[in-house]
Amino acid sequence: MRRAAVFLALLLCLLWTGAQGEDGGGTGKKEGDFDIQGVKAAHDQSSSQTQMSTDVWAELQRANADLLARVTARENKSTDLLDRATANEKRSTALEGRMNSSEKEVEELQRENADRPQVAFSAGLTDSGSVGPFSTAMTLKFSKVFTNIGQAYSPTTGIFTAPVKGAYYFRFNMWESRKLTYSSVVLYHNNQRKMRLLDYIDRSGFVSESNSMVLQLEKGDVVYIVLPSSYGVRDDSHNRIIFSGFLLFPL
């Protein structure tokens, strides 16, 4: 662009110089006199001016082409930026859609959890020490309640009652330290014996066993731990014997 401006200035100077020559100043010639040298000089000057005009025009054309190329390049760049912005907008829209879908799923899970029964308990047997042996079997009453969400376990009876039909997980154990003593506990579902733990201390030390089970229960079914006759267990403030259970999922 600066070169075009320079040539434009030169063109203006040439036009001004030509005007000075046409006013006849300083020649001393009379009007109507024929001057061959003057005609030749004028012709040469006109040819020079024509050549310079052609050069200026060519330079202007080159400058215009360069400007057009720059404008085209900027337009292409703008188009590329627009395409990128459009692509980013589409990605943002897709991400927003996924977020909305995830939020709906979370809300649905929250509603399901709010409607789902919450059942879980865990209780220790006693702080009194030895329990048994007795002449008849008896239901163990785990009186030290640590957790009883849903109030499905009764420390008064030692019985867990299923509040809804579902799959339930139960865990229980036994512990005994009296020598020459048999130790055993049995897990019952309603009136059915499901699992038994049994061991014997011959001279000294202690015995400890545990196990777990998943049971499918109907609403109102009961689960409890029985100490068989002639067997003993021992618990204290260290919570050595624990009975626990919780609802996995309703059916």
C-alpha positions, 0 to 999 in steps of 0.5 A: 500500500505504501508503494502505491501511495508513492507512485500516486504522488509521482503521478501527481508531480508529473501532471503538475509539471506538464501543466507548467510546460503548457502555459508557455512560460520562458520560451520566448516563442511567439504564438504560432511559431513551429518548434520541431525540437519542442514537439519532440521534447513534448513527445518524449515527455508524453511517452515518459509520462505514459510509461510511468502511468503504466508502471503506476497502474501495474503497481496499483494492480499488484497492490490491489491483488495483494490486498485482495489476497489478504482479504481472502486469507482473512475471510478463510481464517474467519470461516475456519474460526466460525467452523471451529466455533460451530463445532465447539457449540455442537460439542457443548450442546452434546455435553449439556445433553449428557449432563441433563441425562445424568442429572435425570438418572441421579434424580431417578436413583434418589427417588428409588432410594427414597422409596426403598426400605432401609434395613440394617442391624448389628448387635453384641450378645452381652457384657456378662461373660459366660452364657450356658450351657443350659439343659434346653436350647434357647434363643440368644438375645443380643442386647447390645444394639449398635445399629438398628435402622428400620427397627427390624431387630428386637433386642428383647426377643433376639429375633429379626423380622423382615419388613419387606420381601427381599434378599437379606445378608446375615453374619454371626459368630461364636466365641468361648474361652472355658476349657473342656467346653463345647461351643456352638450356635445355630442360625434359624430361618423361621423354624428351619436350621440353616447353619451351625458353628461348633467347636471344643476347647480341650485344655486351654485357650479359646475357640472362635468361628464365624460365617455368613449367609444370604437368605430370601425372606418373605415379609414377616419371616424371622431370623434368629440365633439359637444356643443348643442345649449343653453348649456355652459361649462367652462375651464381654465388653470386647464384643466378641459375639456379634449378630448382624444383617441388612437388606440387599434389595427388595423383591 
